[in-house]
């Protein structure tokens, strides 16, 4: 037996996310959370250093979704089948009164066009494109989230498309929703998602020659330590924080 | 002054053509320079980013043929401050302090849409006993509508100034100051309030505030007609605005424009009516529209909306009079900020009663206070998007939580950002002087555009 095993700081029992019972309903893991107070290494005297919790997002919804969600899902399914798309929406999440359609990236233009044009759907307005970076969601690190609004039916839905970090390409929707021109440029600027067939995919908020994509999780916040009355306050991303 | 004497940039030859740097009163040089050229097919004018008529640091790249604009493009990003990224490194409550600074003319709307998203994820956005109390909702409505008035006043004032209507500017800022005084009375600050917090609002209404609000409403009812008298039928004003910056309903939807621009096409789309939040469905007001789809229509929509806002403010003040002493923060002590500030002899500061309680009486209360203030609360994993009708259109925050004490991601769909895309469509084919009017009718706030 080595000395390491006898030391008071024994590693906690292996608790990979597989061994943790899933909460009720299906969930989707996008990473794990270690410890409790954001402390790393031997400085952690909290006793929670070995805690491993999965980070889970709301899981897939099962039919019936309730209310008008089923109408929209049915209409989209039928319209997609007519357009030659067997499974238009592989996953649907209903959470906190909002419905999210997860769409394969290659299907996005077809689905978006159906959502805009089909008279049972009529999502005339795309509010925004928002990028989200899940560094631990292996194979689908970069998400583009579209918020669609149907003024005809007064409904809101969300489309979510994922792309792996190694191949950050998502088809552009500018031809369908011209308003997404700047939104996609911003998402490219901040996350590095390349929107194929965008008319002019350039940086929009950062300078043209800026290296990196600032809102990715692996991009540091930056900042310098500040001295105040003899003490030093580290920049926000290096302070002790709670996770 | 001639361009040759400019120490920093004079006229120069590039592969693209001749470059002039204009800093005022040197138009003769330009005119001569242009006459020199054998073929002057097109002139590209870089306007901004510090031109006074561009509503802050907006850069316009205009291609001119004589005085006609053939191409107009926007350059933005000069005011990018990384607020969204910064919010990922602060607690959920601290996030309000950041996002209030985005669109600095409508801070309460920035706070509101973010807080509504957080509250939806927390599950306290309903009507039940454990959700946000009524008084907090009424105070939010009151502040938002006052904010709509102050924001529209600036839109009209700066828009007027840019076409030479200086009186509109001076009286606009005169009235806006009254609204800011009310903000200062209620929240302690004229701007950057961070007053709307997850779970309610930061502070109860101070004594005497309702009288001040009623006095303001009465005064505004006298003063708002001044704007109508100055502008509505003013032939110069109308000549500058009518038919300028035309964008019809189809164009608005394709380019994602909302707010007064959309309503000036005659389509009564207002989120306060169609997807109400904070109890807007219980207030009496009308959605204001115009049918000309031009800058003049947008001006009239804004003017009429201020009247509607006054109506809502009156109703909210009446409700607040009946809600004296009611809570303004959610009852859940795991979310609600542990204490309110108190007015001391030297101004606003910590509540001495609360300090006595946590420091002298209850160790548990001290622990609770410490945990909530430093660590904050956890928000269940998920994502929410709850847009509000800001003075400029649909303002929404896409709030993503991974179950932690800090936002995993907060993205703001700012109406200024989206609406500014219409610059090209509104300006191209028109006169260069009309570009200013068209942009003023969009009313972009660069703090919101660049975030």
Interface residues (C-beta under 8 A of the other chain):
Chain A: X30 X31 X33 X37 X55 X56 X57 X58 X95 X96 X97 X98 X100 X124 X125 X126 X127 X128 X130 X131 X132 X133 X145 X147 X149 X151 X154 X156 X158 X177 X178 X179 X180 X181 X182 X183 X186 X203 X204 X205 X206 X207 X214 X215 X221 X236 X237 X241 X242 X243
Chain B: X76 X77 X80 X82 X84 X85 X86 X88 X89 X90 X120 X121 X123 X253 X254 X255 X256 X257 X258 X269 X274 X275 X374 X375 X376 X381 X382 X383 X384 X385 X387 X394 X396 X398 X400 X402 X403 X404 X405 X406 X408 X409 X411 X413 X417 X418 X420 X421 X450 X451
